[in-house]
């Protein structure tokens, strides 16, 4: 029973994060928050998997480090977008604009 709970909870969290990411596409901040939620659920899955196989947690710490870098880059894009466009609406941001 505990093994099923160990796998089902992070899987449900991942599915909820993907649903939130797909449904809230209006603001960049809500997209970044749901993306961080997805990354944290993947980290939980990875941590459970590595502990179950009795491996070291070095890879999970590397994953967490890269996810922190991803979050910092996302926040810098958000600040840059708010400074140039005045809002964080994802529809007003044109990627092809130089």
Gaussian input, Z-matrix of N, CA and C with variables (Angstrom, degrees):
# hf/3-21g

backbone

0 1
 N
 C     1     B1
 C     2     B2     1     A1
 N     3     B3     2     A2     1     D1
 C     4     B4     3     A3     2     D2
 C     5     B5     4     A4     3     D3
 N     6     B6     5     A5     4     D4
 C     7     B7     6     A6     5     D5
 C     8     B8     7     A7     6     D6
 N     9     B9     8     A8     7     D7
 C    10    B10     9     A9     8     D8
 C    11    B11    10    A10     9     D9
 N    12    B12    11    A11    10    D10
 C    13    B13    12    A12    11    D11
 C    14    B14    13    A13    12    D12
 N    15    B15    14    A14    13    D13
 C    16    B16    15    A15    14    D14
 C    17    B17    16    A16    15    D15
 N    18    B18    17    A17    16    D16
 C    19    B19    18    A18    17    D17
 C    20    B20    19    A19    18    D18
 N    21    B21    20    A20    19    D19
 C    22    B22    21    A21    20    D20
 C    23    B23    22    A22    21    D21
 N    24    B24    23    A23    22    D22
 C    25    B25    24    A24    23    D23
 C    26    B26    25    A25    24    D24
 N    27    B27    26    A26    25    D25
 C    28    B28    27    A27    26    D26
 C    29    B29    28    A28    27    D27
 N    30    B30    29    A29    28    D28
 C    31    B31    30    A30    29    D29
 C    32    B32    31    A31    30    D30
 N    33    B33    32    A32    31    D31
 C    34    B34    33    A33    32    D32
 C    35    B35    34    A34    33    D33
 N    36    B36    35    A35    34    D34
 C    37    B37    36    A36    35    D35
 C    38    B38    37    A37    36    D36
 N    39    B39    38    A38    37    D37
 C    40    B40    39    A39    38    D38
 C    41    B41    40    A40    39    D39
 N    42    B42    41    A41    40    D40
 C    43    B43    42    A42    41    D41
 C    44    B44    43    A43    42    D42
 N    45    B45    44    A44    43    D43
 C    46    B46    45    A45    44    D44
 C    47    B47    46    A46    45    D45
 N    48    B48    47    A47    46    D46
 C    49    B49    48    A48    47    D47
 C    50    B50    49    A49    48    D48
 N    51    B51    50    A50    49    D49
 C    52    B52    51    A51    50    D50
 C    53    B53    52    A52    51    D51
 N    54    B54    53    A53    52    D52
 C    55    B55    54    A54    53    D53
 C    56    B56    55    A55    54    D54
 N    57    B57    56    A56    55    D55
 C    58    B58    57    A57    56    D56
 C    59    B59    58    A58    57    D57
 N    60    B60    59    A59    58    D58
 C    61    B61    60    A60    59    D59
 C    62    B62    61    A61    60    D60
 N    63    B63    62    A62    61    D61
 C    64    B64    63    A63    62    D62
 C    65    B65    64    A64    63    D63
 N    66    B66    65    A65    64    D64
 C    67    B67    66    A66    65    D65
 C    68    B68    67    A67    66    D66
 N    69    B69    68    A68    67    D67
 C    70    B70    69    A69    68    D68
 C    71    B71    70    A70    69    D69
 N    72    B72    71    A71    70    D70
 C    73    B73    72    A72    71    D71
 C    74    B74    73    A73    72    D72
 N    75    B75    74    A74    73    D73
 C    76    B76    75    A75    74    D74
 C    77    B77    76    A76    75    D75
 N    78    B78    77    A77    76    D76
 C    79    B79    78    A78    77    D77
 C    80    B80    79    A79    78    D78
 N    81    B81    80    A80    79    D79
 C    82    B82    81    A81    80    D80
 C    83    B83    82    A82    81    D81
 N    84    B84    83    A83    82    D82
 C    85    B85    84    A84    83    D83
 C    86    B86    85    A85    84    D84
 N    87    B87    86    A86    85    D85
 C    88    B88    87    A87    86    D86
 C    89    B89    88    A88    87    D87
 N    90    B90    89    A89    88    D88
 C    91    B91    90    A90    89    D89
 C    92    B92    91    A91    90    D90
 N    93    B93    92    A92    91    D91
 C    94    B94    93    A93    92    D92
 C    95    B95    94    A94    93    D93
 N    96    B96    95    A95    94    D94
 C    97    B97    96    A96    95    D95
 C    98    B98    97    A97    96    D96
 N    99    B99    98    A98    97    D97
 C   100   B100    99    A99    98    D98
 C   101   B101   100   A100    99    D99
 N   102   B102   101   A101   100   D100
 C   103   B103   102   A102   101   D101
 C   104   B104   103   A103   102   D102
 N   105   B105   104   A104   103   D103
 C   106   B106   105   A105   104   D104
 C   107   B107   106   A106   105   D105
 N   108   B108   107   A107   106   D106
 C   109   B109   108   A108   107   D107
 C   110   B110   109   A109   108   D108
 N   111   B111   110   A110   109   D109
 C   112   B112   111   A111   110   D110
 C   113   B113   112   A112   111   D111
 N   114   B114   113   A113   112   D112
 C   115   B115   114   A114   113   D113
 C   116   B116   115   A115   114   D114
 N   117   B117   116   A116   115   D115
 C   118   B118   117   A117   116   D116
 C   119   B119   118   A118   117   D117
 N   120   B120   119   A119   118   D118
 C   121   B121   120   A120   119   D119
 C   122   B122   121   A121   120   D120
 N   123   B123   122   A122   121   D121
 C   124   B124   123   A123   122   D122
 C   125   B125   124   A124   123   D123
 N   126   B126   125   A125   124   D124
 C   127   B127   126   A126   125   D125
 C   128   B128   127   A127   126   D126
 N   129   B129   128   A128   127   D127
 C   130   B130   129   A129   128   D128
 C   131   B131   130   A130   129   D129
 N   132   B132   131   A131   130   D130
 C   133   B133   132   A132   131   D131
 C   134   B134   133   A133   132   D132
 N   135   B135   134   A134   133   D133
 C   136   B136   135   A135   134   D134
 C   137   B137   136   A136   135   D135
 N   138   B138   137   A137   136   D136
 C   139   B139   138   A138   137   D137
 C   140   B140   139   A139   138   D138
 N   141   B141   140   A140   139   D139
 C   142   B142   141   A141   140   D140
 C   143   B143   142   A142   141   D141
 N   144   B144   143   A143   142   D142
 C   145   B145   144   A144   143   D143
 C   146   B146   145   A145   144   D144
 N   147   B147   146   A146   145   D145
 C   148   B148   147   A147   146   D146
 C   149   B149   148   A148   147   D147
 N   150   B150   149   A149   148   D148
 C   151   B151   150   A150   149   D149
 C   152   B152   151   A151   150   D150
 N   153   B153   152   A152   151   D151
 C   154   B154   153   A153   152   D152
 C   155   B155   154   A154   153   D153
 N   156   B156   155   A155   154   D154
 C   157   B157   156   A156   155   D155
 C   158   B158   157   A157   156   D156
 N   159   B159   158   A158   157   D157
 C   160   B160   159   A159   158   D158
 C   161   B161   160   A160   159   D159
 N   162   B162   161   A161   160   D160
 C   163   B163   162   A162   161   D161
 C   164   B164   163   A163   162   D162
 N   165   B165   164   A164   163   D163
 C   166   B166   165   A165   164   D164
 C   167   B167   166   A166   165   D165
 N   168   B168   167   A167   166   D166
 C   169   B169   168   A168   167   D167
 C   170   B170   169   A169   168   D168
 N   171   B171   170   A170   169   D169
 C   172   B172   171   A171   170   D170
 C   173   B173   172   A172   171   D171
 N   174   B174   173   A173   172   D172
 C   175   B175   174   A174   173   D173
 C   176   B176   175   A175   174   D174
 N   177   B177   176   A176   175   D175
 C   178   B178   177   A177   176   D176
 C   179   B179   178   A178   177   D177
 N   180   B180   179   A179   178   D178
 C   181   B181   180   A180   179   D179
 C   182   B182   181   A181   180   D180
 N   183   B183   182   A182   181   D181
 C   184   B184   183   A183   182   D182
 C   185   B185   184   A184   183   D183
 N   186   B186   185   A185   184   D184
 C   187   B187   186   A186   185   D185
 C   188   B188   187   A187   186   D186
 N   189   B189   188   A188   187   D187
 C   190   B190   189   A189   188   D188
 C   191   B191   190   A190   189   D189
 N   192   B192   191   A191   190   D190
 C   193   B193   192   A192   191   D191
 C   194   B194   193   A193   192   D192
 N   195   B195   194   A194   193   D193
 C   196   B196   195   A195   194   D194
 C   197   B197   196   A196   195   D195
 N   198   B198   197   A197   196   D196
 C   199   B199   198   A198   197   D197
 C   200   B200   199   A199   198   D198
 N   201   B201   200   A200   199   D199
 C   202   B202   201   A201   200   D200
 C   203   B203   202   A202   201   D201
 N   204   B204   203   A203   202   D202
 C   205   B205   204   A204   203   D203
 C   206   B206   205   A205   204   D204
 N   207   B207   206   A206   205   D205
 C   208   B208   207   A207   206   D206
 C   209   B209   208   A208   207   D207
 N   210   B210   209   A209   208   D208
 C   211   B211   210   A210   209   D209
 C   212   B212   211   A211   210   D210
 N   213   B213   212   A212   211   D211
 C   214   B214   213   A213   212   D212
 C   215   B215   214   A214   213   D213
 N   216   B216   215   A215   214   D214
 C   217   B217   216   A216   215   D215
 C   218   B218   217   A217   216   D216
 N   219   B219   218   A218   217   D217
 C   220   B220   219   A219   218   D218
 C   221   B221   220   A220   219   D219
 N   222   B222   221   A221   220   D220
 C   223   B223   222   A222   221   D221
 C   224   B224   223   A223   222   D222
 N   225   B225   224   A224   223   D223
 C   226   B226   225   A225   224   D224
 C   227   B227   226   A226   225   D225
 N   228   B228   227   A227   226   D226
 C   229   B229   228   A228   227   D227
 C   230   B230   229   A229   228   D228
 N   231   B231   230   A230   229   D229
 C   232   B232   231   A231   230   D230
 C   233   B233   232   A232   231   D231
 N   234   B234   233   A233   232   D232
 C   235   B235   234   A234   233   D233
 C   236   B236   235   A235   234   D234
 N   237   B237   236   A236   235   D235
 C   238   B238   237   A237   236   D236
 C   239   B239   238   A238   237   D237
 N   240   B240   239   A239   238   D238
 C   241   B241   240   A240   239   D239
 C   242   B242   241   A241   240   D240
 N   243   B243   242   A242   241   D241
 C   244   B244   243   A243   242   D242
 C   245   B245   244   A244   243   D243
 N   246   B246   245   A245   244   D244
 C   247   B247   246   A246   245   D245
 C   248   B248   247   A247   246   D246
 N   249   B249   248   A248   247   D247
 C   250   B250   249   A249   248   D248
 C   251   B251   250   A250   249   D249
 N   252   B252   251   A251   250   D250
 C   253   B253   252   A252   251   D251
 C   254   B254   253   A253   252   D252
 N   255   B255   254   A254   253   D253
 C   256   B256   255   A255   254   D254
 C   257   B257   256   A256   255   D255
 N   258   B258   257   A257   256   D256
 C   259   B259   258   A258   257   D257
 C   260   B260   259   A259   258   D258
 N   261   B261   260   A260   259   D259
 C   262   B262   261   A261   260   D260
 C   263   B263   262   A262   261   D261
 N   264   B264   263   A263   262   D262
 C   265   B265   264   A264   263   D263
 C   266   B266   265   A265   264   D264
 N   267   B267   266   A266   265   D265
 C   268   B268   267   A267   266   D266
 C   269   B269   268   A268   267   D267
 N   270   B270   269   A269   268   D268
 C   271   B271   270   A270   269   D269
 C   272   B272   271   A271   270   D270
 N   273   B273   272   A272   271   D271
 C   274   B274   273   A273   272   D272
 C   275   B275   274   A274   273   D273
 N   276   B276   275   A275   274   D274
 C   277   B277   276   A276   275   D275
 C   278   B278   277   A277   276   D276
 N   279   B279   278   A278   277   D277
 C   280   B280   279   A279   278   D278
 C   281   B281   280   A280   279   D279
 N   282   B282   281   A281   280   D280
 C   283   B283   282   A282   281   D281
 C   284   B284   283   A283   282   D282
 N   285   B285   284   A284   283   D283
 C   286   B286   285   A285   284   D284
 C   287   B287   286   A286   285   D285
 N   288   B288   287   A287   286   D286
 C   289   B289   288   A288   287   D287
 C   290   B290   289   A289   288   D288
 N   291   B291   290   A290   289   D289
 C   292   B292   291   A291   290   D290
 C   293   B293   292   A292   291   D291

   B1=1.4502
   B2=1.5279
   B3=1.3282
   B4=1.4595
   B5=1.5253
   B6=1.3381
   B7=1.4645
   B8=1.5224
   B9=1.3159
   B10=1.4635
   B11=1.5216
   B12=1.3273
   B13=1.4607
   B14=1.5216
   B15=1.3359
   B16=1.4603
   B17=1.5198
   B18=1.3213
   B19=1.4579
   B20=1.5173
   B21=1.3191
   B22=1.4600
   B23=1.5240
   B24=1.3124
   B25=1.4644
   B26=1.5297
   B27=1.3463
   B28=1.4690
   B29=1.5264
   B30=1.3298
   B31=1.4656
   B32=1.5225
   B33=1.3208
   B34=1.4661
   B35=1.5238
   B36=1.3331
   B37=1.4614
   B38=1.5203
   B39=1.3379
   B40=1.4597
   B41=1.5244
   B42=1.3234
   B43=1.4650
   B44=1.5284
   B45=1.3252
   B46=1.4638
   B47=1.5233
   B48=1.3352
   B49=1.4518
   B50=1.5136
   B51=1.3312
   B52=1.4647
   B53=1.5234
   B54=1.3335
   B55=1.4666
   B56=1.5261
   B57=1.3192
   B58=1.4620
   B59=1.5197
   B60=1.3350
   B61=1.4628
   B62=1.5250
   B63=1.3190
   B64=1.4641
   B65=1.5243
   B66=1.3173
   B67=1.4643
   B68=1.5284
   B69=1.3184
   B70=1.4715
   B71=1.5200
   B72=1.3243
   B73=1.4568
   B74=1.5197
   B75=1.3086
   B76=1.4531
   B77=1.5285
   B78=1.3165
   B79=1.4583
   B80=1.5246
   B81=1.3149
   B82=1.4586
   B83=1.5229
   B84=1.3222
   B85=1.4613
   B86=1.5252
   B87=1.3148
   B88=1.4659
   B89=1.5203
   B90=1.3236
   B91=1.4638
   B92=1.5218
   B93=1.3239
   B94=1.4662
   B95=1.5263
   B96=1.3225
   B97=1.4666
   B98=1.5223
   B99=1.3200
   B100=1.4658
   B101=1.5221
   B102=1.3228
   B103=1.4633
   B104=1.5248
   B105=1.3236
   B106=1.4607
   B107=1.5280
   B108=1.3128
   B109=1.4654
   B110=1.5231
   B111=1.3288
   B112=1.4657
   B113=1.5180
   B114=1.3244
   B115=1.4674
   B116=1.5266
   B117=1.3242
   B118=1.4639
   B119=1.5240
   B120=1.3240
   B121=1.4667
   B122=1.5229
   B123=1.3314
   B124=1.4644
   B125=1.5247
   B126=1.3303
   B127=1.4588
   B128=1.5237
   B129=1.3220
   B130=1.4586
   B131=1.5240
   B132=1.3276
   B133=1.4640
   B134=1.5251
   B135=1.3224
   B136=1.4637
   B137=1.5209
   B138=1.3169
   B139=1.4568
   B140=1.5264
   B141=1.3278
   B142=1.4685
   B143=1.5193
   B144=1.3302
   B145=1.4647
   B146=1.5271
   B147=1.3261
   B148=1.4629
   B149=1.5231
   B150=1.3122
   B151=1.4649
   B152=1.5185
   B153=1.3274
   B154=1.4523
   B155=1.5327
   B156=1.3257
   B157=1.4605
   B158=1.5250
   B159=1.3070
   B160=1.4727
   B161=1.5230
   B162=1.3304
   B163=1.4566
   B164=1.5223
   B165=1.3313
   B166=1.4558
   B167=1.5243
   B168=1.3022
   B169=1.4595
   B170=1.5236
   B171=1.3267
   B172=1.4581
   B173=1.5256
   B174=1.3281
   B175=1.4594
   B176=1.5211
   B177=1.3157
   B178=1.4683
   B179=1.5313
   B180=1.3296
   B181=1.4656
   B182=1.5327
   B183=1.3327
   B184=1.4686
   B185=1.5306
   B186=1.3241
   B187=1.4650
   B188=1.5222
   B189=1.3188
   B190=1.4578
   B191=1.5273
   B192=1.3308
   B193=1.4621
   B194=1.5199
   B195=1.3299
   B196=1.4640
   B197=1.5240
   B198=1.3112
   B199=1.4630
   B200=1.5277
   B201=1.3206
   B202=1.4688
   B203=1.5244
   B204=1.3320
   B205=1.4688
   B206=1.5248
   B207=1.3241
   B208=1.4663
   B209=1.5195
   B210=1.3097
   B211=1.4574
   B212=1.5210
   B213=1.3279
   B214=1.4654
   B215=1.5271
   B216=1.3186
   B217=1.4658
   B218=1.5254
   B219=1.3162
   B220=1.4601
   B221=1.5189
   B222=1.3266
   B223=1.4665
   B224=1.5232
   B225=1.3347
   B226=1.4660
   B227=1.5262
   B228=1.3275
   B229=1.4666
   B230=1.5253
   B231=1.3245
   B232=1.4647
   B233=1.5249
   B234=1.3242
   B235=1.4667
   B236=1.5198
   B237=1.3329
   B238=1.4624
   B239=1.5206
   B240=1.3095
   B241=1.4642
   B242=1.5208
   B243=1.3269
   B244=1.4656
   B245=1.5243
   B246=1.3260
   B247=1.4655
   B248=1.5231
   B249=1.3306
   B250=1.4639
   B251=1.5242
   B252=1.3331
   B253=1.4630
   B254=1.5210
   B255=1.3079
   B256=1.4548
   B257=1.5149
   B258=1.3246
   B259=1.4648
   B260=1.5208
   B261=1.3306
   B262=1.4624
   B263=1.5238
   B264=1.3335
   B265=1.4640
   B266=1.5201
   B267=1.3066
   B268=1.4602
   B269=1.5253
   B270=1.3339
   B271=1.4538
   B272=1.5254
   B273=1.3253
   B274=1.4610
   B275=1.5238
   B276=1.3117
   B277=1.4621
   B278=1.5183
   B279=1.3238
   B280=1.4511
   B281=1.5205
   B282=1.3239
   B283=1.4585
   B284=1.5208
   B285=1.3292
   B286=1.4568
   B287=1.5193
   B288=1.3111
   B289=1.4480
   B290=1.5236
   B291=1.3271
   B292=1.4696
   B293=1.5037
   A1=111.21
   A2=116.21
   A3=119.54
   A4=111.61
   A5=116.62
   A6=119.48
   A7=111.07
   A8=116.67
   A9=120.05
   A10=110.20
   A11=116.83
   A12=120.78
   A13=110.99
   A14=117.33
   A15=120.61
   A16=111.96
   A17=118.08
   A18=120.97
   A19=112.67
   A20=117.85
   A21=119.20
   A22=112.79
   A23=118.30
   A24=120.20
   A25=112.30
   A26=120.26
   A27=117.84
   A28=113.21
   A29=117.20
   A30=119.62
   A31=111.09
   A32=116.54
   A33=120.19
   A34=110.29
   A35=117.30
   A36=120.68
   A37=111.18
   A38=117.04
   A39=121.09
   A40=111.03
   A41=117.33
   A42=120.86
   A43=110.73
   A44=116.85
   A45=119.98
   A46=111.22
   A47=117.10
   A48=120.50
   A49=112.68
   A50=116.92
   A51=120.28
   A52=110.45
   A53=117.03
   A54=120.19
   A55=110.95
   A56=117.70
   A57=121.05
   A58=110.98
   A59=116.88
   A60=121.00
   A61=110.92
   A62=116.98
   A63=120.75
   A64=111.48
   A65=117.49
   A66=119.87
   A67=113.33
   A68=119.39
   A69=121.99
   A70=110.16
   A71=115.88
   A72=119.73
   A73=112.10
   A74=118.07
   A75=119.86
   A76=111.61
   A77=117.11
   A78=121.64
   A79=110.30
   A80=115.37
   A81=120.57
   A82=111.03
   A83=117.96
   A84=120.86
   A85=111.61
   A86=118.04
   A87=119.89
   A88=111.14
   A89=117.63
   A90=120.39
   A91=110.70
   A92=116.82
   A93=120.04
   A94=111.41
   A95=117.12
   A96=119.96
   A97=111.68
   A98=117.28
   A99=118.87
   A100=111.16
   A101=117.69
   A102=120.56
   A103=111.06
   A104=117.51
   A105=120.53
   A106=111.29
   A107=116.96
   A108=121.27
   A109=110.47
   A110=116.98
   A111=121.50
   A112=110.37
   A113=116.87
   A114=120.96
   A115=110.67
   A116=117.87
   A117=120.03
   A118=112.22
   A119=117.30
   A120=118.65
   A121=110.82
   A122=117.65
   A123=120.14
   A124=111.30
   A125=116.68
   A126=120.06
   A127=110.76
   A128=116.73
   A129=120.58
   A130=111.15
   A131=117.60
   A132=121.28
   A133=111.30
   A134=116.45
   A135=120.84
   A136=111.31
   A137=116.95
   A138=121.23
   A139=111.23
   A140=116.93
   A141=120.54
   A142=110.61
   A143=116.53
   A144=120.53
   A145=111.44
   A146=117.64
   A147=120.21
   A148=111.78
   A149=117.91
   A150=119.73
   A151=111.87
   A152=117.02
   A153=120.37
   A154=111.21
   A155=116.91
   A156=121.22
   A157=112.80
   A158=117.93
   A159=125.15
   A160=112.33
   A161=115.65
   A162=120.72
   A163=109.39
   A164=114.38
   A165=118.94
   A166=109.67
   A167=115.80
   A168=121.08
   A169=112.15
   A170=117.48
   A171=120.85
   A172=110.96
   A173=116.93
   A174=119.86
   A175=111.38
   A176=117.10
   A177=119.02
   A178=110.94
   A179=117.57
   A180=119.79
   A181=111.14
   A182=116.76
   A183=119.98
   A184=110.21
   A185=116.76
   A186=121.02
   A187=110.52
   A188=116.94
   A189=120.98
   A190=111.01
   A191=117.19
   A192=121.18
   A193=111.37
   A194=116.81
   A195=119.93
   A196=111.78
   A197=117.42
   A198=119.22
   A199=111.01
   A200=117.67
   A201=120.49
   A202=109.99
   A203=116.98
   A204=120.48
   A205=110.93
   A206=116.77
   A207=121.25
   A208=110.62
   A209=117.22
   A210=120.68
   A211=112.47
   A212=116.43
   A213=120.06
   A214=111.03
   A215=117.14
   A216=120.06
   A217=111.28
   A218=116.94
   A219=120.16
   A220=112.16
   A221=116.90
   A222=119.72
   A223=111.66
   A224=117.53
   A225=119.31
   A226=110.81
   A227=117.93
   A228=120.67
   A229=110.07
   A230=116.96
   A231=120.90
   A232=111.15
   A233=117.55
   A234=121.02
   A235=110.46
   A236=117.11
   A237=120.75
   A238=111.39
   A239=117.16
   A240=121.00
   A241=111.46
   A242=117.28
   A243=119.93
   A244=110.51
   A245=117.64
   A246=119.93
   A247=112.15
   A248=117.23
   A249=118.96
   A250=112.93
   A251=118.42
   A252=121.35
   A253=113.29
   A254=118.54
   A255=121.35
   A256=115.14
   A257=118.35
   A258=121.29
   A259=108.51
   A260=115.31
   A261=118.91
   A262=112.06
   A263=116.07
   A264=119.14
   A265=109.17
   A266=115.70
   A267=119.70
   A268=111.42
   A269=118.65
   A270=120.88
   A271=111.91
   A272=118.38
   A273=120.42
   A274=112.46
   A275=116.81
   A276=120.86
   A277=108.92
   A278=116.45
   A279=121.61
   A280=108.32
   A281=117.05
   A282=121.96
   A283=111.22
   A284=117.81
   A285=121.46
   A286=112.84
   A287=118.24
   A288=121.87
   A289=110.36
   A290=117.80
   A291=121.47
   A292=111.57
   D1=-40.57
   D2=-178.80
   D3=-68.54
   D4=-34.45
   D5=178.70
   D6=-66.25
   D7=-37.37
   D8=177.64
   D9=-66.45
   D10=-39.91
   D11=178.48
   D12=-66.60
   D13=-36.17
   D14=178.83
   D15=-63.21
   D16=-33.69
   D17=-179.07
   D18=-91.91
   D19=-30.60
   D20=-174.33
   D21=-78.27
   D22=-37.11
   D23=-178.42
   D24=-63.28
   D25=-50.81
   D26=177.15
   D27=-64.81
   D28=-30.87
   D29=178.12
   D30=-67.45
   D31=-41.18
   D32=177.00
   D33=-65.96
   D34=-39.79
   D35=177.16
   D36=-62.49
   D37=-39.52
   D38=178.51
   D39=-65.08
   D40=-44.25
   D41=179.94
   D42=-64.77
   D43=-39.24
   D44=177.04
   D45=-65.09
   D46=-38.58
   D47=177.98
   D48=-66.34
   D49=-40.46
   D50=177.73
   D51=-66.17
   D52=-41.19
   D53=177.49
   D54=-62.41
   D55=-41.15
   D56=178.33
   D57=-66.70
   D58=-38.99
   D59=179.45
   D60=-64.59
   D61=-39.77
   D62=-178.67
   D63=-74.92
   D64=-37.15
   D65=-174.54
   D66=-82.39
   D67=-30.55
   D68=-178.57
   D69=-104.26
   D70=79.06
   D71=-178.78
   D72=-107.49
   D73=16.66
   D74=-176.54
   D75=-84.06
   D76=-46.95
   D77=-177.97
   D78=-108.65
   D79=143.00
   D80=179.42
   D81=-68.54
   D82=-34.50
   D83=-179.32
   D84=-64.61
   D85=-41.63
   D86=177.91
   D87=-67.76
   D88=-33.14
   D89=176.36
   D90=-67.76
   D91=-40.05
   D92=178.74
   D93=-66.95
   D94=-39.44
   D95=178.34
   D96=-65.28
   D97=-41.48
   D98=178.27
   D99=-69.90
   D100=-31.92
   D101=175.73
   D102=-66.50
   D103=-39.02
   D104=175.70
   D105=-66.55
   D106=-34.87
   D107=176.31
   D108=-63.79
   D109=-41.03
   D110=177.16
   D111=-63.73
   D112=-43.64
   D113=-179.13
   D114=-64.57
   D115=-39.83
   D116=178.48
   D117=-67.45
   D118=-35.54
   D119=176.27
   D120=-69.32
   D121=-36.27
   D122=175.09
   D123=-66.67
   D124=-36.14
   D125=176.26
   D126=-63.99
   D127=-40.84
   D128=177.78
   D129=-63.92
   D130=-41.99
   D131=176.15
   D132=-61.77
   D133=-44.36
   D134=-179.87
   D135=-65.07
   D136=-41.03
   D137=-180.00
   D138=-64.73
   D139=-43.25
   D140=177.93
   D141=-64.23
   D142=-42.54
   D143=-178.96
   D144=-64.40
   D145=-44.26
   D146=-179.36
   D147=-69.18
   D148=-34.68
   D149=176.45
   D150=-70.67
   D151=-33.63
   D152=178.96
   D153=-67.14
   D154=-35.62
   D155=179.45
   D156=-88.95
   D157=1.49
   D158=-179.85
   D159=59.56
   D160=39.51
   D161=174.28
   D162=-91.47
   D163=171.36
   D164=176.39
   D165=-74.31
   D166=159.71
   D167=-179.36
   D168=-95.21
   D169=16.84
   D170=-178.69
   D171=-64.37
   D172=-42.83
   D173=-178.76
   D174=-65.51
   D175=-36.86
   D176=178.64
   D177=-68.66
   D178=-33.95
   D179=176.29
   D180=-69.52
   D181=-35.59
   D182=175.03
   D183=-65.56
   D184=-41.05
   D185=177.42
   D186=-61.88
   D187=-42.11
   D188=178.95
   D189=-65.56
   D190=-37.68
   D191=177.36
   D192=-63.40
   D193=-44.78
   D194=178.96
   D195=-67.86
   D196=-32.42
   D197=177.87
   D198=-70.59
   D199=-32.73
   D200=175.04
   D201=-67.30
   D202=-40.60
   D203=176.12
   D204=-62.74
   D205=-39.06
   D206=177.72
   D207=-64.05
   D208=-39.97
   D209=178.03
   D210=-66.36
   D211=-39.36
   D212=178.48
   D213=-66.94
   D214=-40.00
   D215=176.99
   D216=-65.82
   D217=-39.12
   D218=177.50
   D219=-63.80
   D220=-40.68
   D221=177.98
   D222=-67.95
   D223=-35.31
   D224=177.45
   D225=-68.21
   D226=-36.36
   D227=174.98
   D228=-65.80
   D229=-38.93
   D230=178.51
   D231=-63.44
   D232=-45.00
   D233=179.48
   D234=-64.87
   D235=-41.96
   D236=178.20
   D237=-63.42
   D238=-39.77
   D239=179.94
   D240=-68.17
   D241=-39.58
   D242=178.93
   D243=-68.43
   D244=-35.50
   D245=178.69
   D246=-69.14
   D247=-37.93
   D248=-176.78
   D249=-85.77
   D250=-39.17
   D251=-174.67
   D252=-103.78
   D253=-18.89
   D254=178.49
   D255=88.05
   D256=-6.08
   D257=178.00
   D258=-150.53
   D259=175.73
   D260=179.12
   D261=-115.17
   D262=26.19
   D263=175.06
   D264=-67.99
   D265=129.47
   D266=-176.17
   D267=-72.91
   D268=-24.99
   D269=-179.52
   D270=-73.66
   D271=-25.46
   D272=-178.47
   D273=-82.42
   D274=-8.72
   D275=-178.60
   D276=-92.03
   D277=113.54
   D278=179.80
   D279=-98.98
   D280=117.37
   D281=-176.16
   D282=-72.63
   D283=-29.78
   D284=-175.73
   D285=-81.27
   D286=-4.16
   D287=-179.06
   D288=-79.09
   D289=134.76
   D290=-179.25
   D291=-92.28

